[in-house]
Amino acid sequence: MAREDSPATPDWRTTGERIDALIAASGSGGAVARERSEELVRVVTDFYGAGLERLLDLVHEQGRLDEDVLAALAGDELVAGVLLVHGLHPYGVETRVEQALESVRPYLGSHGGDVELLAVTDEGTVRLRLLGSCDGCPSSSVTLRLAVQGAVEAAAPEITSIEVETAADEDAGAAGPLVPVDSLFARLHTESGTAGDDGASWEVVPELSGLESGAVARVGVGRMPVVACRVGTDLFAFEDRCARCERPFEGATLARRLGGRSGDAVLRCAGCRAHYDVRRAGVCLDGDGGHLAPLPLLSDGAAVSVSVPAAVAP
């Protein structure tokens, strides 16, 4: 039977922040009090880490630590986060980075692009290559920073930097830009309300987790109205405003593109009947040059997060 979280279940994503706040508060008692608080956290963390390591050893010795169990441990957000903190995650950095990139490929594909993992160096640098193009995508400049960087940091917080190269960089023989990764162990997972350097904030949207294929949902993310739709297993999100009539997508429907392939999907505005290709980042199909405003979206199978400008976040 699947476990359902009760209203009393703690929000483990904020645990790191709470610990930091308590240590900071202890600092009011002076430097010695703060040092003792930090030492207490280290001792307790090491104690439970040693217990977790011994627990895994015992399960392995009994022949029960098979691939299914490892996958279950890695797939649980809380357990995986705790194992990461103690260096006990069952999957290596490269595997976790690949899984993170796989989770954002539907979003990159909606912009006509893709990403390839080139290497993870011994120094902790993740080297990536952007593939394809972002035809007509007004947010292509933040696609990597918000979607890829956020996913990689959450899956592999021990990395030190992300280096990115594009086809243009390769042709010119230039190195790609360096994206530093700050505060690596400040959180166990991408937290709701975490703002990036570009003024964007990732917000968890529970209403989108159970959205069925072919369905359209209008939700509020912070103070921003968002329209989202699911095509098969792929989920897409846009600002809830039609580019033609500038009205919300109330009553909007999702349909297969006329003459298109299976999986092609068109979002139709119920007001002005404008048609938008959701897989091409919301480009208008009616020849007027209109374009929806796509929003980066991440899904780990259990929760869905959407990135909105920090100005409209809670």
Stockholm file with secondary structure:
# STOCKHOLM 1.0

chainA/1-314         MAREDSPATPDWRTTGERIDALIAASGSGGAVARERSEELVRVVTDFYGAGLERLLDLVHEQGRLDEDVLAALAGDELVAGVLLVHGLHPYGVETRVEQALESVRPYLGSHGGDVELLAVTDEGTVRLRLLGSCDGCPSSSVTLRLAVQGAVEAAAPEITSIEVETAADEDAGAAGPLVPVDSLFARLHTESGTAGDDGASWEVVPELSGLESGAVARVGVGRMPVVACRVGTDLFAFEDRCARCERPFEGATLARRLGGRSGDAVLRCAGCRAHYDVRRAGVCLDGDGGHLAPLPLLSDGAAVSVSVPAAVAP
#=GR chainA/1-314 SS CCCCCCTTSCCGGGHHHHHHHHHHHHGGGCHHHHHHHHHHHHHHHHHHHHHHHHHHHHHHHTTCCCHHHHHHHHHCHHHHHHHHHTTCCSSCHHHHHHHHHHHHHHHHHHTTEEEEEEEECTTSEEEEEEEECCTTCTTHHHIIIIIIHHHHHHHCTTCCEEEEECHHHHHHTCCCCEEECCSTTSCSSCCTTEECTTSEEEEECGGGTTCCTTCEEEEEETTEEEEEEEETTEEEEEESCCTTTCCCCTTCEEEECTTCCTTCEEEECTTTCCEEEGGGTTEESSSSCCBCCBCCEEECSSCEEEEEEGGGCC
#=GC SS_cons         CCCCCCTTSCCGGGHHHHHHHHHHHHGGGCHHHHHHHHHHHHHHHHHHHHHHHHHHHHHHHTTCCCHHHHHHHHHCHHHHHHHHHTTCCSSCHHHHHHHHHHHHHHHHHHTTEEEEEEEECTTSEEEEEEEECCTTCTTHHHIIIIIIHHHHHHHCTTCCEEEEECHHHHHHTCCCCEEECCSTTSCSSCCTTEECTTSEEEEECGGGTTCCTTCEEEEEETTEEEEEEEETTEEEEEESCCTTTCCCCTTCEEEECTTCCTTCEEEECTTTCCEEEGGGTTEESSSSCCBCCBCCEEECSSCEEEEEEGGGCC
//
